Amino acid sequence: MSWPKDHREQTPFTTVAPRWVDPAEVFLCQLSLEGDGETFDMNVDGSVSGGLMFKAIVPTGKVFLFRRMVFHLVDLKMEPAKFGDINALTNGCELHIHNADDSHAVDIINEDPVKTNADFAGLGRPYYYEGGVVNESLVVTLDFVEMCGCVMRLQAGMYVAWRINDNLENLTHFQSNASGRMVDA
């Protein structure tokens, strides 16, 4: 087999050259309580009926090409059998994609709620940081291009949701963001 004449030609041995992206299309959104755009800390009591959802909602007239999600958990000590430094969760946390009418579109973690640091680290690419004297940190990155070879296309009104079904108030810090490209529909 000969090499392609054009370096962008797709063959089993080459990749398509990346296209340039308009900086205005780059999108990073912190998940917020019910998508309110104000409450970002996920160290909340989600043991209430139905749990609490932190969302990133696609605006009207837009399409979100969802590539990556990053979670950042900070607490005193990170042991695999705990969640942060609290005991393993009873009901756990769930990651879903919902349609604009709130119907369930995709269960990203296959109905297997995250209950421990080990579960959490298993979602994606984990990075563990020892905090020295005070806290330790766990950062988990889910990259859909790495996981399944593509981005997820979310239409206007659809949303990424992290549902918390236990009391996480004793965590020091817990936040998440979704990133990708936001383009006109």
Rosetta blueprint (number, residue, H / E / L):
1 M L
2 S L
3 W L
4 P L
5 K L
6 D L
7 H L
8 R L
9 E L
10 Q L
11 T L
12 P L
13 F L
14 T L
15 T L
16 V L
17 A L
18 P L
19 R L
20 W L
21 V L
22 D L
23 P H
24 A H
25 E H
26 V E
27 F E
28 L E
29 C E
30 Q E
31 L L
32 S E
33 L E
34 E L
35 G L
36 D L
37 G L
38 E L
39 T L
40 F L
41 D L
42 M L
43 N L
44 V L
45 D E
46 G L
47 S L
48 V L
49 S L
50 G L
51 G L
52 L E
53 M E
54 F E
55 K E
56 A E
57 I E
58 V L
59 P L
60 T L
61 G L
62 K E
63 V E
64 F E
65 L E
66 F E
67 R E
68 R E
69 M E
70 V E
71 F E
72 H E
73 L E
74 V E
75 D E
76 L L
77 K L
78 M L
79 E L
80 P L
81 A L
82 K L
83 F E
84 G L
85 D L
86 I E
87 N L
88 A L
89 L L
90 T L
91 N L
92 G L
93 C E
94 E E
95 L E
96 H E
97 I E
98 H E
99 N L
100 A L
101 D L
102 D L
103 S L
104 H E
105 A E
106 V E
107 D E
108 I L
109 I L
110 N L
111 E L
112 D L
113 P L
114 V E
115 K L
116 T L
117 N H
118 A H
119 D H
120 F H
121 A H
122 G L
123 L L
124 G L
125 R E
126 P E
127 Y E
128 Y E
129 Y E
130 E L
131 G L
132 G L
133 V L
134 V L
135 N L
136 E E
137 S E
138 L E
139 V E
140 V E
141 T E
142 L E
143 D E
144 F H
145 V H
146 E H
147 M H
148 C H
149 G L
150 C L
151 V L
152 M E
153 R E
154 L E
155 Q L
156 A L
157 G L
158 M L
159 Y E
160 V E
161 A E
162 W E
163 R E
164 I E
165 N L
166 D L
167 N E
168 L L
169 E L
170 N L
171 L L
172 T L
173 H E
174 F E
175 Q E
176 S E
177 N E
178 A E
179 S E
180 G E
181 R E
182 M E
183 V E
184 D E
185 A L
